[in-house]
Amino acid sequence: MTRTAPHMRAPPRLTVTSPRPSSVHLFLLGLVVGLLALVAGLSLGGLPRGAVAAGADLPVGTVGSAAGGVPAGSALVSAAGSVPTGPYPWGLTIDPATHRAFVIDASNAPTDHVTSVDLLSKSALLTWSVGGNGEARGSWFDNSTNDLWVPYLDSNLGKFDTSNGNLLQNVQVGLSGRQAAPYSVAFDPQTNQLWVTDFFNSELSVVDRPTGHVVANVSTGAGSWPYWITLDPSTQLAFVTDTGSNTVHVVNTSTDTLVANLAVSDLTYSTEALDPIHHLVYVSGSQGSVITVIEENPLKVLTTLPTVGQVFGVALDPVHDLLATTGFSQQGEVYCASNLTAMSPLPYPVASPMQIAFDPALDLLGVTAWSSTSNGTGSLDLFDVSKAASVCSGSTPPPPPTLLVSDTATPSWGTAPLVVNFTSSASGGVAPYTYGWSFGDGTSGSSASPTHTYVNHGAYIVSLTVTDSAGTTAQASSLTVYVQGENQSLPLTLSVSLSSITGPAPLTVSIGATPSGGVSPYVVDWNFGDGTLATGLVVSHTYSEAGNFVLSVSVSDGSGGSYNAPSIQVTILGSDVNGDMGSSVVLRATASAQTGVPPLSVSFAASASGGRAPYLFVWAFGDRTSLVAETASHTYSSPGTYYAQVTVTDTAGHYVASQLLEIQVHSDASSSTATGSLGGSGPVVSVGLGSLAGLGAGFGYPLLSNRRAHGSFWRSRFDRWSKP
């Protein structure tokens, strides 16, 4: 018997009806709203983001004063543009690295389509057909290859080149010989595998990304209908919603095993949002006005949070503490994620907003909206959420990673005419980048990897300047190209190769030098930057301690000539404190006083180690003021309890925030007593985090010094929310 799914059709037109409320109902509703408003006024007034008054029950799901005192109705979210799509834009994927959105239109006329959108120019780049029958949903974009993987309901997972829309590969998912219904796909970088839901066969298909072959099928249990999948790469846990029951299936992607079935209160057509910093999963419940919050360690349902209106799509920006929702026949809503205070509705009366996603670097929120008719026009509507982000974060968002640029020239010497291939590498900043080359002979170039021909002999200094989309510029180290004329000897020079320039201590580096020009024999001398020296063409050295070391090398030839090669920085990382991916940055913060009477002057100091120096320190003093400095002095002029915090950014782009430092300013000297910092750990705070944890810590959540303590902090907060 063929199994028929209710999803095998164009998106449903959901109609919700309710009985007319009686006067008694209206009276009770007014009483409840009044009590919630009273609680909001007592418990939230004056508290900074991330701080909870003792014994306070936070109101949720009400459009009221946000954390930070912004009144209801403030224009915290504004329209930022709209891009037309097909009538049923049912799927949405945003890649923050390239600032591109991919909208899947389930128009079923006769195939689904994908529209790629440039979020910088807010314009459509390309639209192409992906086949299918009107049910393509959750895609995954591989920004390393510029390919989009799209599942659609005729047993296929398609791999498409987003530069031209060409189908590169078609993977038959599901069990052999049986029709599959793939709905969404997620990627596990640890195993280099794609995970695809198949609700026809109650299973997940595991696809090897390099070959495109199905290597395993994992069952989610008899009678289940796996719909949406969200995967946390750092924990290798995948969370799968089930349209056939109120269940979230949890799968370990490293062992291909089902590890848990979590019961939730409402789950139909449900999507999910992942907080990779705090390892929380937000699950929408489209039949009711709820979001279920799941904690990964320990694995359990934390709470169910009421929201404004029916929820279909849910998206999270952990960097700026923003949570956004959409729902059938409802306007979307933007919340502060840490306490689910409703900040602002999306400012347009759209009939059917569907999928939703953030681009944190651009402060943009994308929402797909579908037409009521098959020949109508849907859209990807964009919203500026920078004002809401500044309120929820409590301070200015962290800057993007430092823009870093390097370049090479191959060959760097030879006989005229000499053809030289130049390459560049840019990272950090805000992509995309523009390139400006000066070849030293009066000519220039603008491509990332140009080729240039030198026709005259001489030494040419080559420079490269890269500009990111935010207007930030960075220069690579200059290159010298030597061009030899007839009967000329080349100048003495030296090229250096290293097996590695960064890694955790102890790090052994193999180094080789290749002299050229001048007159042989050659003598190569090394200075490793840590007080040790060596001589030889090929050497090996072990760096035993963390730090930044300048490696220098020089060569002398048989005629007495010498050449000093450009120095090379070797970065040795400290050990990873929490086992997260990336280098560890350890931050210490102190306050000279934590209690007193106004005006109370407090001296703040911060220090950092690990990661990659130099560091950028930004203080937020808890009274809506901030300062960029390693040490700072601040005066509190009014009584109150303030929470100061410092954020450090290293040159590799890792963000770490200190624990909150509690500053109590009393109205009179008799009430002033000494206190420790939040959590009782004293005035000195040390935090060690990897790159994933640092991503959102900059101005967001108060991070504790280890994952277990951090989980306890969030569990206590959610317990407080969920009290009856």
C-alpha positions in Angstrom: 0.0 0.0 0.0 1.4 3.4 -1.0 1.9 5.7 1.9 0.3 9.1 1.2 1.6 12.2 2.9 -0.5 15.3 3.5 2.5 17.4 2.4 2.5 16.2 -1.3 0.7 19.3 -2.6 1.1 23.0 -2.9 1.4 24.8 0.5 -1.9 24.7 2.4 -4.2 27.7 2.9 -4.6 27.5 6.6 -7.8 29.0 8.0 -8.2 29.5 11.7 -11.6 30.3 13.3 -12.5 30.8 17.0 -15.7 31.5 18.8 -16.6 35.1 19.6 -15.4 35.9 23.1 -18.0 36.7 25.8 -17.8 39.7 28.1 -16.5 37.4 30.9 -13.7 36.2 28.6 -12.8 39.7 27.7 -12.8 40.7 31.4 -10.5 37.7 32.3 -8.2 38.5 29.4 -7.9 42.1 30.4 -7.1 41.0 34.0 -4.3 38.7 32.8 -2.8 41.3 30.5 -2.9 43.8 33.3 -1.1 41.4 35.7 1.5 40.6 33.1 2.1 44.3 32.5 2.5 44.9 36.2 5.0 42.0 36.5 6.9 43.4 33.5 7.2 46.8 35.1 8.4 45.4 38.4 10.8 42.7 37.2 12.3 44.1 34.0 12.7 47.8 34.7 16.3 48.8 34.8 17.8 45.4 34.4 20.6 45.0 31.8 20.4 42.2 29.2 21.4 38.9 30.7 20.5 39.9 34.3 17.4 38.5 36.1 16.0 39.8 39.3 15.8 37.3 42.2 12.4 35.6 42.2 11.1 37.4 39.1 8.9 35.6 36.6 9.6 37.0 33.2 6.5 37.7 31.0 6.8 36.1 27.6 4.8 36.5 24.4 3.7 40.1 25.1 4.6 43.1 23.1 5.8 45.3 25.9 8.9 47.0 27.2 12.0 45.3 26.0 15.1 44.7 28.1 16.7 48.1 28.1 13.5 50.1 28.5 12.4 50.6 24.9 8.6 51.2 24.9 6.1 49.1 23.0 5.6 50.2 19.4 9.2 51.6 18.9 10.4 51.2 15.3 13.1 48.6 16.1 12.6 46.7 12.9 12.2 48.4 9.5 11.7 47.3 6.0 15.0 47.1 4.0 13.8 45.9 0.5 11.9 43.1 -1.3 13.0 40.8 -4.0 10.2 39.1 -6.2 10.2 35.3 -6.4 7.7 32.6 -7.6 4.3 32.4 -5.9 5.3 29.8 -3.2 8.7 30.6 -1.7 8.7 27.6 0.6 12.4 27.3 1.5 15.1 29.8 2.4 18.8 29.4 3.0 21.1 32.4 3.8 24.9 32.1 3.7 26.4 34.8 5.9 29.9 34.3 4.5 28.9 35.3 0.9 25.8 37.3 1.8 23.6 35.3 -0.5 20.1 34.0 0.0 18.6 31.0 -1.9 14.8 30.9 -2.1 13.1 27.7 -3.2 9.8 28.2 -4.9 7.5 25.2 -4.6 5.2 26.5 -7.4 4.7 23.0 -9.0 4.4 24.5 -12.4 5.7 22.0 -13.4 8.9 22.1 -11.3 10.3 23.9 -8.3 12.7 26.7 -8.8 15.6 28.3 -6.9 16.3 32.1 -6.9 19.7 33.2 -5.7 19.7 36.7 -4.1 22.6 39.1 -3.4 21.8 40.6 0.0 24.3 43.4 -0.5 22.6 44.8 -3.6 19.2 43.3 -2.6 18.7 41.9 -6.1 18.1 38.5 -7.7 21.1 37.0 -9.4 19.8 33.8 -11.1 16.7 31.6 -11.2 16.8 28.0 -12.3 14.7 24.8 -12.2 15.5 22.0 -9.8 12.7 19.5 -10.8 10.5 18.1 -8.1 6.8 18.4 -7.6 6.2 21.4 -5.4 7.7 20.3 -2.1 11.4 21.3 -2.0 12.2 22.7 1.4 15.4 23.0 3.4 18.6 23.3 1.3 22.3 23.5 2.2 24.8 25.8 0.5 28.5 24.8 0.3 30.3 28.1 0.1 33.6 26.3 -0.5 32.5 25.0 -3.9 29.6 27.4 -4.7 27.1 24.5 -4.8 23.6 24.2 -3.4 22.2 20.9 -2.3 18.4 20.8 -2.7 16.1 17.9 -1.7 12.8 17.4 -3.5 10.0 14.9 -3.2 10.8 12.5 -6.0 13.6 10.6 -4.2 16.3 13.1 -5.3 18.9 15.3 -3.7 20.2 17.6 -6.3 23.6 19.3 -6.3 23.5 22.6 -8.3 26.2 25.0 -9.4 24.8 28.4 -8.2 26.9 30.4 -10.7 24.9 29.0 -13.6 22.1 26.7 -12.2 23.5 23.6 -13.8 22.8 20.3 -12.2 26.1 18.7 -11.2 24.9 15.6 -9.5 21.6 13.8 -8.7 21.6 11.5 -5.6 18.9 8.9 -5.2 18.2 9.0 -1.5 16.2 6.6 0.6 16.0 2.8 0.6 16.8 1.0 -2.7 13.7 0.4 -4.8 11.4 2.5 -2.6 10.1 6.0 -3.2 11.7 8.6 -0.9 10.4 12.0 0.2 13.4 14.1 1.2 12.4 17.4 2.9 15.5 19.0 4.4 19.3 18.5 4.5 22.1 19.3 7.0 25.9 19.0 6.8 28.3 17.5 9.4 31.8 18.8 8.7 33.3 16.3 11.1 32.4 13.4 8.9 32.0 15.3 5.6 28.5 13.8 5.2 25.0 15.2 4.4 22.0 14.1 6.4 18.6 14.1 4.5 15.2 13.5 6.0 12.9 11.0 4.3 9.4 11.0 5.8 8.0 8.3 3.4 10.4 5.7 4.9 10.7 7.0 8.5 14.5 7.4 8.1 17.4 9.6 7.4 19.7 9.1 4.4 23.5 9.7 5.0 25.3 11.0 1.9 29.0 11.1 1.4 29.7 14.6 0.2 32.8 14.0 -2.0 31.2 11.1 -3.9 27.5 11.8 -3.6 26.8 8.2 -2.6 24.3 7.1 0.1 26.4 5.4 2.7 23.8 4.7 5.4 20.1 4.9 6.3 19.2 5.6 9.9 15.7 4.9 11.1 13.8 7.4 13.2 11.3 4.7 14.3 8.3 3.0 12.8 5.4 5.3 12.0 7.5 8.5 12.2 7.5 11.3 9.6 10.9 13.0 9.8 10.5 16.6 8.4 13.1 19.1 9.4 16.8 18.4 10.4 19.2 20.7 12.3 22.7 19.7 13.1 25.2 21.0 15.7 28.7 20.2 14.3 30.5 20.7 17.6 28.4 18.1 19.4 27.5 16.0 16.3 23.9 15.8 17.4 21.1 16.2 14.8 17.6 17.2 15.8 14.8 15.9 13.6 11.2 17.1 13.8 8.3 14.6 13.2 5.1 15.7 11.6 3.4 12.4 12.6 3.9 12.9 16.4 4.9 15.5 18.9 8.5 14.2 18.9 12.0 15.5 18.2 14.3 12.6 17.3 18.0 13.1 18.3 20.7 11.3 16.2 24.4 11.0 16.9 26.0 11.7 13.5 29.4 10.3 14.5 27.9 6.8 15.2 24.8 7.0 12.9 22.5 6.0 15.8 19.2 7.3 17.2 20.0 8.4 20.8 16.8 10.0 22.1 13.1 10.8 21.3 12.1 14.0 23.1 8.4 14.6 23.6 7.2 18.2 22.9 3.8 19.8 23.3 3.1 20.8 19.7 4.9 19.8 16.5 3.5 20.0 12.9 5.2 21.6 9.9 8.0 22.5 12.4 11.3 24.1 11.7 14.2 24.6 14.1 16.9 27.2 14.9 20.3 26.3 16.5 22.3 28.3 19.0 25.8 26.8 18.5 27.3 28.9 21.3 25.1 27.7 24.1 24.0 24.4 22.4 20.3 25.2 22.5 17.7 24.2 19.8 14.6 26.3 19.3 11.7 24.2 17.7 8.6 25.9 16.3 5.1 24.4 16.9 2.9 25.5 14.0 -0.4 24.4 15.4 0.0 26.5 18.5 1.7 29.7 19.6 4.8 28.0 21.2 8.5 27.5 20.8 10.1 24.5 22.5 13.7 25.0 23.8 15.9 21.9 23.9 19.2 21.8 25.8 22.0 19.5 24.3 24.0 18.8 27.5 22.2 17.3 29.4 19.9 16.4 26.6 16.4 17.4 27.6 13.5 19.8 26.9 14.0 22.9 28.9 10.7 24.7 28.5 7.9 25.6 26.1 7.7 29.4 25.5 4.5 31.1 24.4 4.8 33.5 21.4 2.8 36.1 19.6 0.7 34.2 17.0 1.1 30.8 15.3 4.7 29.9 14.6 6.0 28.2 11.5 9.5 29.6 10.8 12.0 30.3 13.5 15.5 31.8 13.2 18.2 32.8 15.7 21.0 35.3 15.6 23.0 34.4 18.8 25.6 37.2 18.1 23.0 39.9 18.7 20.6 37.9 21.0 17.7 38.0 18.4 15.0 35.4 17.9 12.5 35.8 15.0 9.4 33.9 14.1 6.8 33.7 11.3 3.5 31.8 11.1 0.6 30.9 8.8 -1.6 33.9 8.3 0.3 35.8 10.9 2.8 38.6 11.0 6.3 37.7 12.1 7.8 38.8 15.4 11.3 39.7 16.6 12.3 38.8 20.2 15.2 39.2 22.5 16.3 35.5 22.7 17.6 35.6 26.3 14.2 36.4 27.8 11.8 36.1 24.8 10.6 39.7 25.3 8.7 40.7 22.2 10.6 43.6 20.6 8.7 44.4 17.4 6.4 42.9 14.8 7.7 42.7 11.3 6.3 46.0 9.9 4.0 44.8 7.1 0.6 43.0 7.0 1.8 40.0 5.0 -0.8 37.2 4.7 1.5 34.2 4.7 5.1 34.8 5.9 6.9 31.4 5.7 10.6 30.7 6.1 13.0 33.1 7.9 16.8 33.5 8.3 19.4 36.0 9.5 22.5 37.5 8.0 24.1 38.8 11.3 27.0 40.7 9.6 24.5 42.8 7.6 21.9 43.1 10.4 19.4 41.7 8.0 16.4 39.4 8.5 15.0 37.6 5.4 11.4 36.4 5.3 9.7 34.6 2.4 6.1 35.5 1.7 3.9 33.5 -0.6 1.0 34.5 -2.9 -2.6 33.4 -2.4 -2.8 32.4 -6.1 -0.6 30.2 -8.2 -0.1 32.9 -10.8 0.8 35.6 -8.2 4.2 36.8 -7.1 5.9 35.8 -3.8 8.8 37.6 -2.4 11.9 37.6 -0.2 11.3 40.5 2.1 14.3 42.0 4.0 14.3 43.8 7.3 16.9 46.0 9.1 17.2 44.6 12.7 20.1 46.7 13.8 18.1 48.8 16.3 16.6 45.6 17.9 20.0 44.1 17.9 21.5 47.0 19.8 18.8 46.8 22.5 18.9 43.1 22.9 22.7 43.0 23.0 22.9 45.8 25.4 25.8 47.4 23.5 27.3 47.8 20.1 27.7 44.5 18.2 31.3 43.1 17.9 33.3 44.2 14.9 33.9 41.7 12.1 37.2 39.7 12.2 40.3 41.6 11.2 40.9 41.7 7.4 44.0 39.7 6.6 45.7 39.6 3.2 48.7 37.6 1.8 50.1 37.3 -1.7 52.6 35.2 -3.7 54.5 35.6 -7.0 55.6 32.6 -9.2 58.3 32.8 -10.4 59.8 35.7 -8.5 62.9 35.9 -10.9 63.9 35.0 -14.4 65.0 36.2 -17.8 63.0 38.8 -19.7 60.3 38.6 -20.9 59.2 37.1 -17.6 55.6 35.9 -17.1 54.6 36.0 -13.4 51.5 34.4 -11.8 50.3 36.3 -8.8 47.9 34.9 -6.2 46.2 36.4 -3.2 44.4 35.2 -0.1 42.0 37.3 1.9 40.0 36.5 5.1 38.1 38.4 7.8 36.4 41.7 7.2 33.1 41.6 5.3 33.2 39.7 2.0 33.2 40.1 -1.0 36.5 41.8 -1.6 38.0 44.0 -4.3 41.7 43.7 -5.3 44.2 46.4 -6.3 47.6 45.3 -7.6 50.5 47.6 -8.5 53.1 45.6 -10.5 56.0 48.1 -10.0 56.4 48.9 -13.7 53.6 51.5 -13.9 50.8 49.0 -14.6 48.1 47.6 -12.3 45.5 44.8 -12.0 42.2 44.2 -10.2 41.7 40.4 -10.2 42.4 38.1 -7.2 45.0 36.1 -9.1 46.4 38.1 -12.1 49.2 37.2 -14.6 51.7 39.9 -15.6 54.6 39.9 -18.1 57.7 42.0 -17.4 59.5 42.9 -20.7 62.5 44.8 -19.3 65.2 43.8 -16.8 65.2 45.2 -13.3 63.8 44.8 -9.8 60.1 45.5 -9.4 58.3 46.1 -6.1 54.8 44.6 -6.2 52.0 45.7 -3.8 48.5 44.4 -3.2 45.6 46.3 -1.4 42.4 44.5 -0.6 39.1 46.4 0.2 36.2 44.6 1.8 32.5 45.5 1.3 32.5 47.6 4.5 35.2 49.8 3.1 38.0 48.4 5.2 41.4 48.1 3.5 44.4 45.9 4.2 47.8 45.5 2.4 49.8 42.4 1.8 53.5 42.3 2.3 55.3 43.7 -0.8 56.9 41.3 -3.3 60.0 41.8 -5.3 60.3 40.4 -8.8 63.8 40.3 -10.3 64.0 40.3 -14.1 67.4 39.4 -15.7 68.7 40.8 -18.9 71.2 39.0 -21.2 74.6 38.2 -19.7 73.5 39.4 -16.3 73.8 37.5 -13.0 70.7 37.5 -10.8 70.9 39.2 -7.4 71.2 37.0 -4.3 67.8 36.0 -2.9 66.2 33.3 -0.8 62.8 31.6 -0.7 61.6 30.0 2.5 59.0 27.2 3.1 57.5 26.1 6.4 55.4 23.0 7.3 53.2 25.2 9.5 53.0 28.7 10.8 50.4 28.1 13.5 49.3 25.3 15.8 49.0 24.3 19.5 52.1 24.0 21.7 54.3 22.0 21.4 54.6 22.6 17.7 57.4 21.2 15.6 58.0 23.1 12.4 60.1 21.8 9.4 61.7 24.7 7.5 63.6 24.8 4.2 65.5 27.5 2.4 66.3 27.7 -1.3 69.0 30.3 -2.2 69.3 31.6 -5.8 71.4 34.2 -7.6 74.7 35.4 -6.3 77.7 33.0 -6.2 77.6 29.6 -4.5 78.3 28.2 -2.0 75.6 29.6 0.3 75.3 29.8 4.1 71.8 30.1 5.6 71.4 31.4 9.2 68.1 31.0 11.2 66.8 32.9 14.2 63.6 31.3 15.5 62.4 34.2 17.6 62.5 32.3 20.9 66.2 32.7 21.7 67.5 29.8 19.6 69.6 29.9 16.4 70.5 27.4 13.7 72.4 27.1 10.4 71.5 25.0 7.3 69.4 24.8 4.2 66.9 22.5 6.0 66.2 22.7 9.7 63.5 21.6 12.3 62.5 23.5 15.4 60.0 22.9 18.2 58.1 25.7 19.8 57.2 24.6 23.3 55.2 27.6 24.6 52.3 29.7 23.3 53.0 33.0 21.8 53.9 34.9 18.6 57.4 34.4 17.4 59.2 36.2 14.5 61.3 33.8 12.4 64.1 35.5 10.5 66.6 34.1 8.0 69.6 35.4 6.1 71.9 34.0 3.4 75.4 34.8 2.5 77.2 33.7 -0.7 80.7 32.9 -1.9 81.4 36.4 -3.0 80.6 38.0 0.3 77.1 39.1 -0.6 74.2 38.7 1.8 70.4 38.8 1.7 67.8 39.0 4.6 64.6 37.3 3.7 61.3 38.8 4.9 60.5 37.7 8.5 57.7 35.3 9.2 55.4 35.3 12.2 54.8 31.9 13.8 51.8 31.7 16.1 51.7 29.0 18.8 48.3 28.5 20.4 47.5 27.6 23.9 45.6 24.4 24.7 41.8 24.5 24.1 40.1 25.0 27.5 36.6 23.7 26.7 37.3 21.3 23.8 35.6 23.7 21.3 36.9 24.1 17.8 39.5 26.8 17.2 42.1 28.5 19.3 41.6 29.3 23.0 41.5 32.9 24.1 41.7 33.4 27.9 40.3 36.7 29.2 40.8 38.2 32.7 38.8 41.2 34.0 39.0 43.1 37.2 37.2 46.0 38.9 38.8 48.2 41.6 35.5 48.5 43.4 32.2 46.8 43.2 30.2 48.8 45.8 29.9 52.4 46.9 27.9 55.5 46.8 27.5 57.9 43.9 29.6 59.3 42.3 31.4 55.9 42.3 34.6 55.8 40.2 35.7 52.3 39.2 38.9 51.4 37.5 38.6 48.4 35.1 41.4 46.3 33.7 41.5 43.4 31.3 44.2 41.1 30.0 44.2 38.3 27.4 46.3 35.4 26.4 46.2 32.6 23.8 44.6 33.1 20.4 46.5 35.5 18.2 47.7 38.8 19.5 47.2 41.8 19.3 43.8 42.1 21.0 40.9 44.5 20.9 39.2 45.2 24.2 35.7 46.8 24.4 34.0 47.6 27.7 30.3 47.9 28.3 29.7 49.4 31.7 26.0 48.4 32.1 24.6 51.9 31.9 24.3 52.1 28.1 27.9 53.4 27.8 31.0 51.7 26.4 34.7 52.3 25.7 37.4 50.7 23.5 40.4 50.3 25.8 42.4 47.6 27.7 42.0 49.6 30.9 39.2 52.0 31.6 37.9 54.3 34.3 34.1 54.9 34.7 32.0 56.9 37.1 28.5 55.7 38.1 26.5 58.8 39.1 23.1 57.2 40.0 22.2 54.5 42.6 21.5 51.1 41.1 23.0 47.7 40.3 25.1 47.7 37.1 26.7 44.8 35.2 30.0 45.6 33.5 31.5 43.3 30.9 34.6 43.4 28.6 34.9 41.7 25.2 38.2 40.8 23.6 38.8 40.1 19.9 42.0 38.6 18.6 43.4 39.1 15.1 42.1 35.6 14.1 38.5 36.9 14.7 37.8 35.0 17.9 35.5 36.8 20.3 35.4 36.2 24.1 33.3 38.0 26.7 34.1 38.1 30.4 31.6 37.2 33.1 29.4 40.1 34.3 31.0 42.2 37.0 28.3 43.4 39.4 28.7 47.0 40.5 26.3 48.1 43.3 25.9 51.9 43.8 23.9 52.6 47.0 22.0 55.8 47.9 23.9 56.1 51.2 27.1 54.7 52.7 25.4 52.6 55.4 23.9 50.3 52.7 27.2 49.7 51.0 28.5 46.2 51.5 31.2 44.3 49.6 30.0 41.7 47.1 31.7 39.4 44.6 31.0 39.2 40.9 27.9 37.4 39.5 28.0 33.7 40.3 30.2 34.2 43.4 33.5 33.8 41.6 35.1 36.9 42.9 36.1 40.1 41.1 38.6 38.4 38.8 37.1 36.5 35.9 38.8 34.0 33.5 37.1 32.8 30.4 38.5 30.4 27.9 36.6 29.7 24.7 37.1 28.4 21.1 36.1 30.1 17.9 32.5 28.9 17.9 31.9 30.1 21.5 33.7 33.3 20.8 31.4 34.0 17.7 28.5 35.2 19.8 30.1 36.0 23.1 31.3 39.4 22.1 28.4 41.4 23.4 25.8 38.8 24.0 25.4 36.2 26.7 27.3 36.3 30.0 29.6 33.3 29.6 30.8 31.2 32.6 34.2 29.6 32.7 33.0 26.1 31.6 30.1 24.5 29.7 28.6 22.7 32.7 28.4 25.9 34.8 27.0 27.7 31.7 24.3 25.1 31.3 23.3 25.4 34.9 23.0 29.2 34.5 20.6 28.8 31.5 18.6 26.0 33.2 18.0 28.2 36.2 16.9 31.0 33.8 14.5 28.8 31.9 13.1 27.3 35.1 12.3 30.8 36.2 10.5 31.5 32.8 8.4 28.3 32.9 7.0 28.7 36.4 3.1 28.7 36.4 
